[in-house]
């Protein structure tokens, strides 16, 4: 099991049995952050370790695989940081 960030909109999430997600991975201090990743602190994610959200590993998964909600990312600066990585990855 791996924590994920749901990026599909509520219309998709409420009307289909799947959601599109970006997985997280923990990182150590000084780790290389790739252009397809956004580094996020524990304060932002609610996770136990600093993490990266990995845009290059985007997935669409069944709602059955979503077990526990950890929290929301409401910080505007963090949301923009993740969105910018997505824009770069998809050349939008």
N, C-alpha and C positions, 0 to 999 in steps of 0.2 A: 504494500500500500504506500501511496505517495500523496502528499498534499498537492492540491491543484487550485488554480484560480479560474473560476468560471468567467468566460469572456463573451459567450453568446448572450443575446438580449432576452428580456423577459418573455417576449412573444414566442421565441423559439423554446425557451426553457419550460414554458407553461403549456405549449401546444404539441410538442414532440416528446418522445420518450428519451431524448438524448440532449446533451449540452456539449458545447465546445469549450475546451479547457486548455490551460497552459500549466504544465507540471512545475513544481518547485524542486530545487536541490539545495542541500546545505552547502555552505562554503566556509573555508577557513580564512583567517586574516591574511591578506597578501595574495590570495588566490587570483588567478587571471579571470577577468570577466570578459566574455566574448561579446562582439557587437550584437549577437542574437539573444543576449541575456540582459536582465535588469537586476541589479543587486538591491536587496531590500532588508531592512533591519528587523529585528525581532519585535520592536515596538509597532512597526507597521503591519507585520504579518500575523502576529500572535503565535508564531512558531517558537520553538525552544532555541533554535540556532539561526544566525544570519543566513540568508538564503538568496538564491537567484531564481527568477522566473524564466523559464526557457522557451522562448518563442519558437525556436527551431524544432521543438518537440510537440507542436500543437496537435491535439487529439479531439475526437468527438467520441464521447463515452455515454453509455446507458446511465440513466438516473439510478439504477440499481447499484452502481459502483460508487455512488456518492454516499458516504456513510455519515460523517459528522461535520457540521459547519463549525469552523474555527472562528470566523469573523468576517469582516468586510474591510475593503481598502477604500476608505473615504477621503483620505488625504489627497487633495487636488494635485499637488506636486508629484506625488508618487504615481497617481493615475496617469498623469501626463508623461512621466518617465517611461512607463510600460507602453503607453500608446505610441510614443516616439520610436521605441524599439520595434513595435509591430509595423509602423509605417515604413521604417527602414527595411525590415525583412521582406515586406510585400511590395516595396517600391511604390508606395501610395503617396 
